[in-house]
Structures are given as C-alpha cells and as structure tokens.
Amino acid sequence: MAWIALFIAGLLEIAWAYAMKRSDGFTLPVPTLLTLVLMIASFGLLSLAMRTLPLGTAYTVWTGIGAVGAFVVGILVLGEAATPMRLAAGALIVAGIVMMKLSSAS
C-alpha cells in the first residue's frame, strides 16, 4: 500500500509542477489553486507512504518520479528540448529510482 501511495504522490507532483508552470508565477487563479490542492494531496500521500517506507527511499522515489515526469511533460507538452545529454540525465534518474526501490526492504 505504501508503494502505491508513493507512486500516486509522485504523479501528483508532476501534476502540480505543470499547474505551477501554467499559473504564470501564481498570477492566474485557477492554475494557482490547482497547484496548491495538488501539492497538499501529494504531500499527504508522501506522508502516508513514509509511515512504512524509510525516509531516504520514500523521498528519493517521490522526487525522482516528479523530476522525470516533469521532464517528460516538458518535452511532450511544452516543447522543451530533448537533447541527448538531457535524455541521458533522465535515464540516470530513472536508474537511481529503480536502484532505490530494489534496495528497500519494505
């Protein structure tokens, strides 16, 4: 259950990062409100996952999902560059997430 909560928390992190980008520096009310609601939900699920999972594992996986997800959204939705070096960096983050998951006892 903790891993499911953590995964959903990571997806919500991607969503709030995208909503924050769309808020135009918190000047647009709807994306700003959406950012705050998604942040609270993401942190809440992270907190739930941390009841069982080690801090280092939970936080690393959560931020990794958010980082890679935001990276992918940036490329696919916002038209950001997909250079070889950026793609390699994203792959390294994914490798780190997988290693953290595999090294966790929970």
C-alpha positions in Angstrom: 0.0 0.0 0.0 2.9 2.4 0.8 4.4 2.0 -2.6 1.0 2.7 -4.3 0.6 5.9 -2.2 4.1 6.9 -3.0 3.6 6.3 -6.8 0.4 8.4 -6.8 2.1 11.1 -4.7 4.8 11.2 -7.4 2.2 11.5 -10.2 0.6 14.4 -8.3 3.9 16.1 -8.0 4.2 16.0 -11.8 0.7 17.5 -12.0 1.3 20.3 -9.5 4.6 21.2 -11.2 2.8 21.5 -14.5 -0.1 23.5 -12.9 2.5 25.8 -11.3 4.1 26.4 -14.7 0.6 27.2 -16.1 -0.1 29.6 -13.2 2.3 32.2 -14.7 4.0 32.9 -11.4 0.9 32.5 -9.4 -0.9 35.3 -11.3 -3.7 33.1 -12.7 -6.2 32.0 -10.1 -7.3 28.6 -11.4 -3.9 27.1 -12.0 -2.7 28.6 -8.8 -5.5 26.9 -6.8 -4.9 23.7 -8.7 -1.2 23.8 -7.8 -2.0 24.2 -4.1 -4.6 21.4 -4.0 -2.3 19.0 -5.9 0.6 19.9 -3.6 -1.4 19.2 -0.5 -2.6 15.8 -1.9 0.9 14.9 -3.0 2.5 15.7 0.4 -0.4 13.9 2.2 0.2 10.7 0.2 4.0 11.0 0.7 3.4 11.4 4.4 1.3 8.2 4.4 4.0 6.3 2.5 6.6 7.4 5.0 4.8 5.7 7.8 6.1 2.4 6.3 9.0 3.3 4.0 12.4 4.7 5.0 12.7 8.5 4.7 15.6 8.2 2.1 13.8 5.8 0.0 10.4 7.5 0.0 11.7 11.0 -0.6 14.1 9.9 -3.3 11.5 7.9 -5.2 8.9 10.7 -4.8 11.2 13.4 -6.1 12.6 11.1 -8.8 9.1 10.4 -10.2 8.3 14.1 -10.1 11.6 15.1 -11.7 11.4 12.6 -14.5 7.7 13.1 -15.0 8.1 16.9 -15.2 11.0 16.4 -17.6 8.8 14.2 -19.9 5.8 16.7 -19.7 8.2 19.5 -20.5 9.3 17.7 -23.7 6.0 16.3 -24.8 3.6 19.1 -23.8 5.7 22.2 -23.5 8.1 21.6 -26.4 11.3 21.7 -24.4 14.5 20.3 -25.9 15.2 16.6 -25.8 18.9 16.7 -26.3 21.0 13.6 -25.9 22.5 14.9 -22.6 19.1 15.7 -21.1 17.8 12.3 -22.1 20.9 10.6 -20.5 20.4 12.6 -17.3 16.7 11.5 -17.2 17.8 7.9 -17.7 20.2 8.2 -14.8 17.4 9.5 -12.6 15.2 6.5 -13.6 18.1 4.1 -12.8 18.5 5.7 -9.4 14.8 5.3 -8.6 14.9 1.7 -9.7 18.0 1.0 -7.5 16.4 2.7 -4.5 13.3 0.6 -4.9 15.3 -2.6 -5.2 17.4 -1.7 -2.2 14.4 -1.1 0.0 13.4 -3.8 2.5 9.7 -2.6 2.5 
